[in-house]
């Protein structure tokens, strides 16, 4: 059976998805290193220098980026996109009757999967609902974050009335309580966030998907 070679543009797209995946893999590794570095700083109480304090802030930012930027999810998305385009290339090269439009369709689905191009904007009502959940979560988590941030000035100025390990312990207790109290709010916010992203970036999503997500989130969330 005669074989053919896929166009260069689709091969470039596949390579781009793979490069992006490795970029986010590196960012994820840095995020977890930041997590480890922050706890090492909190427990070891290194020298009080601008360099060490800057490193602590950098580690904290890397740790928070794991969740705020959804690093692990981005790695998965770009990996799936690369594999989908690669499979389409193999089918195109081994099947003489498959048109080149199939490659364009595969690339379109991959672009939707990695959320690189917004198709439309979600209605304001579902954005307000998600913002409401996020503000309630922030209200519970803020005291814990403030306590963890106080770890830096406590170590920097050697506060005698409060030790860094005491600040860390209080922060951990508050964070554990906040995670427990907001578990349903976080679940509801996640439901809405996923529905909004699918609606804005995937052509197959419809308004009814948003309505269903809104009802589901309302049933899950407390109050």
N, C-alpha and C positions, 0 to 999 in steps of 0.2 A: 504493500500500500504506500502510495506517495505521501510524503510528509511535507509540511511547509513551516515557515518560521513566522512567529508572531511579530507584529510591528514593534519598532523600537520604543514607541511612546508608552505602550502598555508594560514593557519591560522596565522602563524608567519609573513608572508608577509603582510597580512591585518593589523595585529597589528603594524607592523613597519611603514606602511603608515600612520596610525592614529597617532602614536607617532610623526612622522616627521611633520605631519600637525600641531599638537599642539606646537611643537617646533617653527615652522615658525609663528604661531599665536602669541606666546610670543615675537618673534623678531619684529613682526609688531607693537605690542603694545608698545614695547620699542622705536621703531622708531617714532611713533606718540607722545610719551612722550618726546622724544628728540626734536621734532618739537615745542611742547608747551614750553619746558624748554628753548629752544633757544630764543623764542620771549619774554618769561618772563625775561630772562637775559638782552635782548636788551632794554626793556622798563623800568625795575626796577632799573638797574644799581646797582647791589649788591656790597658788600665790595670788595676792591681790594686785594684779597688774592690768593695764588696759588691754593687753593682748589676750589674756585669759578671759576677761569679761566680754570682749568682742567675740571670742570663740564660743562662749556660752550662749550669747544672743544668736549667733549663727546656727548653732546646734538646735536651739529652740525653734528657729524659723524653719529649718529643714524638717524637723519633726512635725510641725503643724502643717507643712506643705503636703505631707503624706495624705492627710484627710481633705484639706481644702482643695487641692488640685487633683484629687482622685488619681494618684500616680499609678497605682497598681491596676486600676481599671483602664487607664490609657494604654498601658503595656499590653493588656489583653486585647483591646480593641484593634490596635495597630497590628498585632500578631495575627488576629483573625482576618483582617483586611488583606494582609500580605498573602496568607494561605489561600484565601478565596480567589484573589487575582492569579496566583500561581496555578491553581486548579483550572481556572478558565483558560489560561495560556496552554496548558497541557491538552485540554479538550480541543482547543482550536488547532493545535499543531498535529494532532492525531486523527482529526475528523475533517475530511476534505469538504464536507457539505455544511460546516458550521460557518455562518457569516461573521464578518468582522464586527458587526453591530453587537454580537454577543460579548465581545471584549469590552465594548463601551458600556454595556449594561452591567457587566461585572464590576467595572471600575466605578460606575455610578453607585451601586450598592455598597461598595467598599468606602466610598467617600461619605455616604450617609452613616455608615457604621462608625467611622472615626470622628464624626461630628465636626467636619471642617468647613461646611458651607450651610448656613441657615437658609431654609426654604421659606419659612413663614414665621410669624410671631404668635406665641400662645396668647389667648385672651387674658385680659387684666384680672378677671375674677379668680382664676386659678393661681396667678402670680401672687395676688393678695393673700390667698389662703396659705400658700407655702411660706410667704413672708411672716404671716401670723405665727406659724409653727416655729419658724427659725428664731423669732424674737423671744418666744417662750423658752426655747432651748437655751438661748443666750442668757436669759435671766437666771437660769439655774446654774449654768456653767461659769459665768463671769466671776463669782467669788473664788472658785477653784483656780481659774487662770490668774487672777490677781495674786493669790497666795503663791503660786508657782513663780510668777514674775518677781515677787518680793525676795525670792531666793538670791537674786543677783545683788541688789543693794545690801542685803543682810550680810553677804559674804564680803562685799566690797568695803563697807565701812565698819565691819566688825562690831555689829550691834551687840552690846552686852545684855540688853534686856530681852533679846530674842536671838536664838541660834539658828543658823541656816537649816539644820536638820529638823528643828521644830517647825519652821515655815514649811518645809517639804512635807512633813507628816500631816500638818493641817491641810495643805493643798491636796494631798492624796485622799484624805478622808472626804473632803468636800467634793473632789472629782468623782470618787466612787459613788457618793450619794447622788450627785447630779446625773451620772450615767444611769443609775437605777431609776430615778424619778422621770427621766426624759426618754426612756426606752420606747414608749409608744409614740411620743411626739417625733422622735427621730425616724421611726418606722413610717409614720404618716408623711413626714417631709420627704423621705426617700421615695415613697410611692408617687407623690406629686412631681418630684424632680425628674424621675424616670419618664413619666408621662409627658412632661413638658419637653424634655429633650427629644423624645421620639416624635412628638408632633412637630417640633421646629426643624428637625434634621432628616426625618424619614418621610418619604412621599406616601408610604402606605398607611401612615397614622391618620386618624380622622378625629373630628370633634367628639364623637361618641366615646372615643378612648379617654379623652379628658374628663368627660362627664362621669364615666365609670371610675376613673382614678379619684375624682373628687368625692364621690360617694364612699368609696372604699376607705379613703383617708379619714373621712368624718366618722366612720364606724370604728376605725382603729384608735383614733386619738381620744384621750380622756377629756371630758368636759365639752 
